[in-house]
Structure formats: C-alpha cells, structure tokens
Amino acid sequence: MKMLVKILCMLCGLYLIYEGVSTYIFSGRSPDGSMGEYILGFFLPATETALLLYGGAAVLLGIILMLLGFRRSNSSR
C-alpha cells in the first residue's frame, strides 16, 4: 500500500512538473489578460506575471511531490 502511495505521489508530481513547464513556456502572451488558457480546471490569464508565477509554482509543487515519493519511511517494519 505504501509503495502505491509513493508511485502515485511521483506520478502526480511528474504531471505537475509537465503542466508547470508547459505553462511557463506558453507563447500566447496578452498584455491585458483577455487571452488565457485553462490549467488544472481554472482559467489562467495569459499575462507575463501570471504565467511565470503559476508555472513556477506548479513546477515547485511537482518537485515536492516527487521528493515525497522518494522519502524513506522511519518505521522498523
């Protein structure tokens, strides 16, 4: 069961890293935020600040989830 949770954390982390990088390098920028894209179910305006902020946050959260998958348990079982 623990192995399944670890694999699931790693897969979710990998997906978030992918979403963050694709958001970060999204080329359709809009100065007034009228354009945008849907990321993880919510609308993200395509301004420079929003794309960099949400892309970086998704990559950081994905890295944290990936590291949680590699964490060793301290139980002696």
N, C-alpha and C positions, 0 to 999 in steps of 0.2 A: 504494500500500500504506500509506504514511504517513497519507494522508487517511482511509482506512478505520479505522485505529487511532484517529485523533483523533475521528472521528464516534462510534466505539464507546465511547471514554472519556466523551464528552459525554453519550451516551445512558445509560450506566451511572451517571454522576453525577446525571443528572436523575431516574433511578429511585430512587437512594438518597436524594435530597432529598425525593422524594414519600413514601417509606417513613418517613423520619425525621419529617416533619411530621405524617403520619397517626398515628405512634406518640406523638408529643409531645402531640397533641390528643385522644388516645384517652380517652373519657369514662368507661369502666368501671374505676374505681379500686377497689382492695381493700386494706384495712389490713393483712391478714395474708399476702397474696400467694397466696391459694388460687385466685384467678381469674387469667387471663392471656390472652395471645394469641401465636400463632406468627408470628415475624418472621424472614424470610430463613432459614427452616428450623429455628429453635430457639425453645424456649418462653421467653417473657419474662413474669415475674410482673407483675401489674398494680398494683404499688406506686408511689407517687408518685416516689420516688427513681429506681427502675429505668426508668420511662417517660421521665422527664426526661433521665436520663443517656444511655440508648441512643438516644433520639430526637435529642438534641443531637449525639451522636457520628455518627449516620448523616447528619445534615444537613452537618456539618463535612466528613466524608469525601466526600460528594457534591459539595460546593463545590470541594474539592481536585481531584477528578476532572474537574469541569467546567473548571477553570482549566488543567489539563494539556492538555485538548483545544484550548485557545486559545493554548498556548505556541508560540512561533515557533522553528523549528529554526535552529541556528547554522551549518549546513553551507552551503557556497557552490555547491551543485549546482543 
